């Protein structure tokens, strides 16, 4: 049994993240992951990424990280550079290296972590076929765009189909679309509960990566 923690979208709310890390500090869990969108919307994206780096939190790339990285890349060719003040602080070497290294997915034993679930055209793939395809995507950043991150509504609909494989033997964890409370099923966990919005919370799960089962649902406020 290997317990891991997966955090939902943090969206620049460093106090929420600090509360989560403080609670986890007394546990034996050392592997902490995030579903992406660590930055933007909240007041302290810089503080969030600093805490992620110092505590070894590994995150997939969300659409907010992707947009930010593309803005930086575009500025190198166009000479234009427009960022809100809270994000401008991120343009330092260690922060940029952390953001640029964010993968599109993380596979931990039986748990697959993505930002927004999987697109409908991947549902009937076997796990190995899907991972192979995602690896190709990860090697081709030009194929990654915000449109590919906006398929969670389809996921929630198609996941009810009885003939859908949904990664046989793998458990999906993702965020991206805000829900009032985490949605936990026997196939997936949707854990974005509005951190960065008024009255939003940071949610997460403790899961056994070997069995792919959720053991506990966690929530923190600021």
N, C-alpha and C positions, 0 to 999 in steps of 0.2 A: 504494500500500500504506500503510495506517494501522494500526499496531500499538496495541492497547489491552490493559490488564490488567483481569481481573475476579477479585475476591477472593470466597472463600466466606464462610459465617457466621463472624463474629469473636467474638460472645458475650462482650463485656466483657474480652477478653484483650489488653490494650494492649501487653504485651511481644511477643506474637506479631505484632501489627500493626507495631510498631516494627522488628522484624527484617525483615519483608517490605518496609517502606518503605526501610530502609537498603540492602537488596540492590538495590532498584529505582532508588535515587538515582543510581547510576552509569550507568544506561541512558539511552537517548534517549526512552523512553516517558514521556509526560506525562499521558495519559488513564487514570485509575484508577477503577474502578467496584467496587461490592460488591452481592451478592445479598440484602442485608438481614440482620436479626437481628444488628446490630452490638452490641446491648446485652443485658444480663441474663446470669445464670449465672456469668460470670467475675467477678473482683474489681474491675475498673476500667472500668466502662462510661463514666464521665466522661472518662477518659483516652483511650479509643477515639474518642469523638465529637470531642474536642478535636483529636486527630491527623487525623481525617477532614477536619475543617474547615480546619486549617492546611495540609494537603497537597492540598486540592482533591479529595478522594475523593467521588465521587457514588454514593449508595446508593439502591436501591429500598426500599420499606417492607416489613419482615418482620412476622410475627405478634407478636413481642415489642415492636417499636416501636408497632404498632397498639394492643396492650393497654395499653401505658404511656400513650399519648396519650389513650385513652379514659378511663383512670383520672383523668388530670388534668382532662379535660373534665367528668367526672361530679362531681368535687370542687367545681367552681364552682357547681353547682346544689344538691348535697346537703350541702355543708359538710364532708363526710368526706374525709380525705386519709390513706391508708395506703400507704406505699411502703417497701420495704426501704432501708436506709441507702445502699447503693451507687447506687440509682436516684434517691433523693431529691436527690442532688447535681446531677442533670440539669436540675432546675427552675430554670434561669437563661435569660435572654432569648435569647442567641445559640444555645445548645444546643436550646432548644425550637423556635426558628425553623428550624433545620436538620432536626430530626426531623419537624416538621409539613410541611415541604416535600418530604419523600421521596415520590416517585411510586410507583405500583403497577407500572410497567414503564419500562424505558429502551430505546429503539431507537437503536442506533449502526450506521448503514449496514445491513449484513446480519445484525447480531447483536441478538437480543432478550433482554434481561435481566429476569427476574422472580424473585420469592422462591422459588416452589415449582412452577414450570412452569405449564402451562395446564390448565384443567379439561376433562374429556372432551367436554363439549358444544361446545367450541370447536375441536376437532381438524379438523373437515371444512370449516372456514371458510378462505377465502383470506386471505392476509396483510393485505390492505387491509380486509377485513370485520372481521378480528379487531382490528386497531389501532383501527378506528372504535368497536368495542364497548368496548375497554379504555379509550379516551378518555372514553366516557360513564361508565364506572365511576369513573374518576379524578375526574370532576366530581360524583360522587354518593357521598360517603364513607359514607353510611348503607348502601350496598350492599356495603361492604367489611367482612367479618367473618372470624373465624378459620377458619370452615368453608370459605371460599373459598381458604384457603391450604393445605388438607390434601388435595390431589388428586394429589400426586406419585406415589403408588403406582399410581394409575390411569394416569398418564402413562406410566410405565415399562412397563405392561402393553399399553396401547393403541398405543404407538409401534411395536410389532412388527407391527401390522396393515398389510398391503400397500396397502389402499385408503385409508389415512389420509394426508391432505395434509401435516399437520404444518408448516404455514406454508411453502409452497413458496418456496424461495430464501432462507429465513431460518434462522439457527442459534440455538437456544435455550441459554441458560446460567442455571442456577438452583442452589439449595441446599436447605435446610429439613430434608431427611431425611438422617441421618448414614450414611455409607458408610465402609468401611475405607480405601478409596482413591478418588480421583476416577473417575467413570465417564465416559469420553469416547467418543462414537459420532460417526457422520457427520451426525447430526441434532441432538444435544444434548450438553451437558456438565453433569453433576451433581457439585458441588464442595464439599459440606459434609462435612468429614472429622473432625468432633467437637471442634473448637476450643471450649474451655470444659468439656469432660469430661476425666476422667483419661486420660492417654496420647493425647489428641486432638491434631490438628494443624490449622493453617490452610493451606488449599490455594487455589490460584488457577490461572489460565491466561493465557498471552499468545496473543492471537488477531489475525488480520488482519481488521479490520472490513469491508473492501471485499469480500473473498472469503468471509468467514464461516468461515474455517478456523482450527483450533487449531494453533499453532506450537510451544508448549511448555507443559508442566504443571509447576507450581511448588508447593513445600511448605515450611512453616516450623514450627519448634517454639518453645517459650518459653524 
